[in-house]
Amino acid sequence: MNLDSVRRLADAVLYEGYILYPYRASAAKNRSRWQFGVIMAPGYAASDPSESSFAQTECVLEHTGRPMVKVLLRFLQVQRRTAEGTGAGAAAPAWDEAVEREVLFSLSGDELLGPGGTREFAIPGGEDREPPGREATGAAGGTVRRRKPLAGVISVHAAPMPGPWQAIRLQVRVENRTAADPAPRLRDEALPTALVAAHLIMTVFGGEFISMTDPPEWAKPAVIGCDNVGAWPVLADPDGGRRVMLSSPIILYDHPELAPESPGELYDGTEIDEILTLRTLALADEEKLEARATDPRAAALIDRVESLDAQAMQRLHGTMYSGGSGAGRAPCPGALSSGASGAVSSGASGAVSSGASGAVSSGASGAVSSGASGAVSSGASGGGPWWDPDADAAVHPDTDSVMIGGHRVARGSRVRLRPGLRRSDAQDMFLAGRIAEVQAVLLDVDDNPYLAVSLADDPDEDIRISHGRFLYFMTDEVEACEAVPAEAVPSEAVPAEAVPAEAVPAEAGPTEAMPAEAMPAEAGQ
């Protein structure tokens, strides 16, 4: 089986956060590194309860009687680079580079269904010296790269599931057994003895893995009983099947994908490619020079960003759709694809980002109508892009209204915020119970009404309003405090009862689908 596409996906996990914008060693955010998938040596892990010396993956697979499993452990070995000597030609500043390591472990059916197996591994240390540049003023100096030896073990065991199904719960445990004497006291000292960004690519022959997020009914008890520590397994078969599982320290959905529009790694999956690319292009020449000296990957990143042409930048801009209405709306020629359900292309650095199956599609249409008729328009009038506010003359967010708890609510109404019914945003706790003023009544692409509001008691809210920076809430997430005068709103209002429980407010403009629980309160920002 060709795992090249899975490896490319895993590489995004491997190097997530490796170096962050502005890509220079002197930046504060690049002084605290290696946050994902770090398996520490046991000596240091024993003194720091926030660290662990192992990672464990458990998942369920069904088989035909004699399954064989291949486990590929991938991680980074920290390579500490230091500079020796000073002068005009002095070497690059101190920095932690990384060396990719892989350990393969295979188990036959007899071993897997029997006692299981273990595979010990050892990664040698080493030291490499690079002479100083031609402009160095002294004979000594240069760059020294040091790696500490690593040791560990992979354990694979399987437990049969009760019932008529030929299925097992597979457990793969990776332990760091590097002996450091004396044990490091600080995290920075312990990192050279750690397995960094550790993850697994597991392949089964004679069987199929079960999805951990969408298992069949018969497998749900076994999936619920799985104990995953420091890793989360997702289906990653390049053909969309169930023979490959990626166990990652970053939680993904099944069958995650890399964005085909992303030209390469930016090492920050929480940022948007276009924004980060533009920010990188805007770096001063001195900053770019320092970034290039920090790490070869940073130098390659800057070279790639500076070589992007207008067409490549346009591909990063977003998903554009042709005019018209309905879910059958086709993308514009040459526009970006929004990806398949269950896997959303990365918005950042070629790193992995996943969407939720069943999330609201940005392709649906609809607009709030206003005036005496109170009818709901089903789409654009054909005079422009479907997402253009001027495309439907019946839409008037400033004067449209909605009924909430028997009160007509429109622009100028005050409401009490009751977030938490739909989202899991931790910042919602700061908004619960606060009074907000409605700035607009809107409809999302599925014709569900929602409100754009501003906090009534914030001293700088006028600045936010002038910039159009609002908070967005569905009608069942607020309580009406007062109604606006009847003469200030149309005689017909959109009924709040039309909002289904799973509805999600959508931003004005084309956007990728978001799961309801992930929609931030301040969606417009």
Residue pairs with C-beta under 8 A, 6 or more apart in sequence:
1 203
1 243
1 244
2 238
3 201
3 203
3 238
3 244
4 238
5 238
6 201
6 236
6 238
6 244
6 246
7 201
8 258
9 236
9 246
9 256
9 257
9 258
9 352
10 74
10 199
10 201
10 246
10 248
11 265
12 258
12 265
12 269
12 346
12 349
12 350
12 351
12 352
13 36
13 37
13 197
13 199
13 246
13 248
13 249
13 250
13 351
13 352
14 74
14 75
14 76
14 100
14 197
14 199
15 98
15 197
15 265
15 267
15 297
15 351
16 36
16 197
16 250
16 267
16 268
16 269
16 351
16 352
17 33
17 34
17 35
17 36
17 267
17 268
18 33
18 98
18 267
18 297
19 30
19 33
19 267
19 294
19 295
19 297
19 298
20 27
20 29
20 30
20 267
20 268
21 27
21 266
21 268
21 271
21 276
21 279
21 280
22 279
22 280
22 283
22 287
22 291
23 30
23 280
23 291
23 294
23 295
23 298
23 301
23 302
24 30
24 287
24 290
24 291
24 294
24 298
25 31
25 93
25 94
25 95
25 290
25 294
25 295
26 93
26 290
30 294
33 96
33 191
34 78
34 96
34 191
34 194
34 196
34 197
36 197
36 249
36 250
37 55
37 75
37 195
37 196
37 197
37 198
37 199
37 230
37 231
37 248
37 249
37 250
38 51
38 191
38 194
38 195
38 196
38 197
38 198
39 52
39 53
39 54
39 55
39 75
39 152
39 174
39 175
39 176
39 194
39 195
39 196
39 198
39 230
40 48
40 51
40 52
40 53
40 176
40 190
40 193
40 194
41 53
41 176
41 177
41 178
41 179
41 180
41 183
41 184
41 190
41 193
41 194
42 53
42 176
42 177
42 178
43 179
43 180
43 181
43 182
43 183
43 184
44 51
44 180
44 183
44 184
44 187
44 190
44 193
45 51
45 52
45 53
45 176
46 53
46 183
47 183
47 185
48 187
51 187
51 190
52 229
52 230
53 175
53 176
54 173
54 174
54 175
54 176
54 229
54 230
55 173
55 174
55 198
55 229
55 230
55 231
55 249
56 171
56 172
56 173
56 174
56 227
56 228
56 229
56 230
56 231
57 170
57 171
57 172
57 173
57 200
57 202
57 228
57 231
57 233
57 247
58 169
58 170
58 171
58 172
58 226
58 227
58 228
58 233
59 169
59 170
59 202
59 209
59 210
59 212
59 223
59 226
59 233
59 245
59 247
60 161
60 167
60 168
60 169
60 170
60 209
60 210
60 212
60 215
60 219
60 222
60 223
60 226
61 67
61 69
61 167
61 168
61 170
61 204
61 207
61 208
61 209
61 210
62 165
62 166
62 167
62 207
62 208
62 210
62 219
63 109
63 166
63 167
63 168
63 204
63 206
63 207
63 208
64 166
64 206
64 207
65 109
65 166
65 206
66 108
66 109
66 110
66 113
66 206
67 109
67 112
67 113
67 168
67 204
67 205
67 206
67 207
68 106
68 107
68 108
68 109
68 112
68 204
68 205
68 206
69 106
69 107
69 112
69 156
69 170
69 202
69 203
69 204
69 205
70 104
70 105
70 106
70 202
70 203
70 204
70 205
71 104
71 105
71 106
71 107
71 154
71 156
71 172
71 200
71 201
71 202
72 102
72 103
72 104
72 105
72 200
72 201
72 202
72 203
73 102
73 103
73 104
73 105
73 121
73 154
73 174
73 198
73 199
73 200
74 100
74 101
74 102
74 197
74 198
74 199
74 200
74 201
75 101
75 195
75 196
75 197
75 198
75 199
76 98
76 99
76 100
76 101
76 195
76 196
76 197
77 98
77 99
77 100
77 101
77 123
77 147
77 150
77 195
77 196
78 96
78 97
78 98
78 147
78 148
78 191
78 192
78 194
78 196
79 96
79 97
79 98
79 99
79 145
79 146
79 147
80 94
80 96
80 97
80 145
80 146
80 147
80 192
81 92
81 94
81 95
81 96
81 97
81 143
81 144
81 145
82 94
82 143
82 144
82 146
83 90
83 91
83 92
83 93
83 94
83 141
83 142
83 143
83 144
84 91
84 140
84 141
84 142
84 143
84 144
85 91
85 132
85 136
85 138
85 140
85 141
85 142
86 137
86 138
86 141
87 132
87 135
87 136
87 137
87 138
87 141
88 135
88 136
88 137
89 132
89 133
89 134
89 135
89 136
89 137
90 132
90 136
90 141
91 130
91 132
91 133
91 141
91 142
91 143
92 143
92 293
92 294
93 293
93 294
95 294
95 295
96 191
97 145
97 295
97 296
98 196
99 147
101 123
101 150
103 119
103 121
103 152
103 154
105 117
105 119
105 154
105 156
107 116
107 117
107 156
109 206
111 117
112 156
112 158
112 168
112 170
113 158
113 160
113 168
116 155
116 156
116 157
116 158
117 155
117 156
118 153
118 154
118 155
118 156
119 153
119 154
120 151
120 152
120 153
120 177
121 151
121 152
121 153
121 154
122 149
122 150
122 151
123 149
123 150
123 151
124 147
124 149
125 146
125 147
125 148
125 149
125 150
126 146
126 147
127 144
127 145
127 146
127 147
128 144
128 145
129 142
129 143
129 144
129 145
130 142
130 143
130 144
130 145
131 142
132 138
132 140
132 141
132 142
132 143
136 142
146 192
147 192
148 178
148 180
148 192
148 193
149 178
150 176
150 178
150 193
150 195
151 176
151 177
151 178
151 179
152 174
152 175
152 176
152 177
152 178
152 195
153 174
153 175
153 177
154 172
154 173
154 174
155 171
155 172
155 173
155 175
156 170
156 171
156 172
156 173
157 170
157 171
158 168
158 169
158 170
158 171
159 168
159 169
159 171
160 167
160 168
161 167
161 168
161 169
161 219
161 222
163 218
165 218
165 219
167 210
167 219
167 222
169 222
169 225
169 226
170 202
172 200
172 202
172 247
174 195
174 198
174 200
176 193
176 194
176 195
178 193
178 194
180 190
180 193
184 190
184 193
197 249
198 230
198 231
198 249
199 231
199 246
199 247
199 248
199 249
200 231
200 233
200 245
200 246
200 247
201 236
201 244
201 245
201 246
201 247
202 209
202 233
202 244
202 245
202 246
202 247
203 243
203 244
203 245
204 243
204 245
205 243
207 243
208 241
208 242
208 243
209 233
209 235
209 242
209 243
209 244
209 245
210 216
210 219
210 222
210 223
210 242
211 234
211 235
211 242
211 254
212 223
212 226
212 232
212 233
212 234
212 254
213 234
213 253
213 254
214 254
214 357
215 222
215 223
228 247
230 249
231 247
231 248
231 249
232 247
232 248
232 249
232 250
232 251
232 252
233 245
233 246
233 247
233 248
234 245
234 246
234 247
234 248
234 252
234 253
234 254
234 255
234 256
235 241
235 242
235 244
235 245
235 246
235 254
235 255
236 244
236 245
236 246
236 254
236 255
236 256
237 243
237 244
237 255
238 244
240 255
246 252
246 256
248 352
250 269
250 352
252 352
252 354
253 342
253 343
253 354
253 355
253 356
253 357
254 342
254 343
255 340
255 342
255 343
256 343
256 352
256 353
256 354
257 339
257 340
257 343
257 344
257 345
257 346
257 352
258 345
258 346
258 350
258 352
259 273
259 339
259 345
259 346
259 347
259 350
259 353
260 337
260 345
261 273
261 315
261 316
261 336
261 345
262 273
262 316
262 345
262 346
262 348
262 349
262 350
263 304
263 308
263 312
263 350
264 300
264 301
264 304
264 349
264 350
265 297
265 301
265 349
265 350
265 351
266 273
266 276
266 277
266 280
266 301
266 348
266 349
266 350
266 351
267 297
267 301
267 349
267 351
268 276
268 348
268 349
268 351
269 346
269 348
269 349
269 351
269 352
269 353
270 348
271 347
271 348
271 349
272 347
272 348
273 316
273 346
273 347
273 348
273 349
273 350
274 313
274 316
274 317
274 318
276 348
276 349
277 305
277 308
277 313
277 316
280 301
280 302
280 305
281 305
281 306
283 291
283 302
288 302
291 298
291 299
291 302
292 298
292 299
292 302
293 299
315 336
317 336
318 336
318 510
318 511
319 331
319 335
319 336
319 337
319 338
319 362
319 510
319 511
319 512
320 331
320 332
320 335
320 336
320 385
320 510
321 329
321 330
321 331
321 332
321 335
321 362
321 363
321 385
321 386
321 387
321 510
322 329
322 330
322 331
322 332
322 385
323 380
323 382
323 384
323 385
323 386
323 391
324 365
324 379
324 380
324 382
324 386
325 365
325 366
325 378
325 379
325 380
325 386
326 364
326 365
326 378
326 379
327 361
327 363
327 364
328 363
329 363
329 365
329 386
331 337
331 338
337 345
338 344
338 345
338 362
338 363
338 512
338 513
339 345
339 355
339 512
341 355
341 357
341 358
341 359
342 354
342 355
342 356
342 357
343 354
343 355
344 353
344 354
344 355
344 512
344 513
345 353
346 352
346 353
347 353
347 512
355 512
355 513
355 514
355 515
356 513
356 514
356 515
356 518
358 515
359 504
359 513
359 514
359 515
359 516
360 444
360 445
360 446
360 503
360 504
360 506
360 513
360 514
360 516
361 445
361 513
362 445
362 506
362 510
362 511
362 512
362 513
363 445
364 445
364 446
365 378
365 379
365 380
365 386
365 445
366 376
366 377
366 378
366 379
366 443
366 444
366 445
366 446
366 447
367 376
367 377
367 379
367 380
367 391
367 392
367 394
367 395
367 443
367 447
368 376
368 377
368 394
368 395
368 396
368 397
368 400
368 441
368 442
368 443
368 449
368 494
369 375
369 376
369 377
369 392
369 394
369 395
369 400
370 394
370 395
370 396
370 399
370 400
370 490
370 492
371 394
371 396
371 490
371 492
372 490
372 491
372 492
373 492
374 490
374 491
374 492
374 493
374 494
375 394
376 443
376 447
376 494
377 392
377 394
377 395
378 447
379 386
379 392
380 386
380 388
380 391
380 392
381 391
381 392
381 393
382 391
383 390
383 391
384 390
384 391
385 391
387 508
387 509
387 510
389 395
389 397
389 508
395 443
397 411
397 440
397 441
397 442
397 452
398 411
398 440
399 410
399 411
399 489
399 490
400 410
400 440
400 441
400 442
400 489
400 490
400 493
400 494
401 408
401 409
401 410
401 441
401 484
401 489
401 490
401 493
401 494
402 408
402 409
402 410
402 441
402 449
402 451
402 475
402 493
402 494
402 495
402 496
403 409
403 493
403 494
403 495
403 496
403 497
404 415
404 475
404 478
404 479
404 480
404 496
405 479
405 480
405 496
406 480
407 413
407 480
407 482
407 483
408 483
408 484
408 486
408 489
408 493
409 415
409 438
409 441
409 451
409 475
409 480
409 483
409 484
410 438
410 441
410 484
410 488
410 489
410 493
411 438
411 439
411 440
411 441
411 484
412 437
412 438
412 484
412 488
413 437
413 438
413 480
413 481
413 482
413 483
413 484
414 435
414 436
414 437
414 438
414 456
414 481
414 482
415 435
415 436
415 437
415 438
415 451
415 453
415 478
415 479
415 480
415 481
416 433
416 434
416 435
416 436
416 478
416 479
416 481
417 431
417 432
417 433
417 434
417 435
417 436
417 453
417 471
417 473
417 477
417 478
418 432
418 433
418 477
418 478
418 479
419 425
419 428
419 431
419 432
419 473
419 477
419 521
420 428
420 432
420 477
421 474
421 476
421 477
422 474
422 477
422 504
422 516
422 517
422 519
423 516
423 517
423 518
423 519
423 520
423 521
424 517
424 518
425 519
425 520
425 521
427 520
427 521
428 521
431 455
431 471
431 521
434 455
434 456
434 457
435 455
435 456
435 457
435 481
436 453
436 454
436 455
436 456
436 471
436 478
437 453
437 454
437 455
437 456
438 451
438 452
438 453
439 452
439 453
439 454
439 465
439 470
440 451
440 452
440 470
441 449
441 451
441 452
441 494
442 449
442 450
442 451
442 452
442 505
442 508
443 449
443 450
443 494
444 450
444 503
444 504
444 505
444 506
445 506
446 503
446 506
447 498
448 474
448 498
448 499
448 500
448 503
448 505
449 474
449 475
449 494
449 496
449 498
449 499
450 472
450 473
450 474
450 475
450 499
450 503
450 505
451 472
451 473
451 474
451 475
451 478
452 470
452 471
452 472
452 524
453 470
453 471
453 472
453 473
453 478
454 461
454 464
454 465
454 470
454 471
455 461
455 471
458 464
464 470
468 524
469 522
469 524
469 525
470 522
470 524
471 521
471 522
471 523
472 505
472 507
472 519
472 521
472 522
472 523
472 524
473 505
473 521
474 499
474 503
474 504
474 505
475 496
475 499
476 496
476 499
502 516
503 516
504 514
504 515
504 516
504 519
505 519
505 523
507 523
507 524
508 524
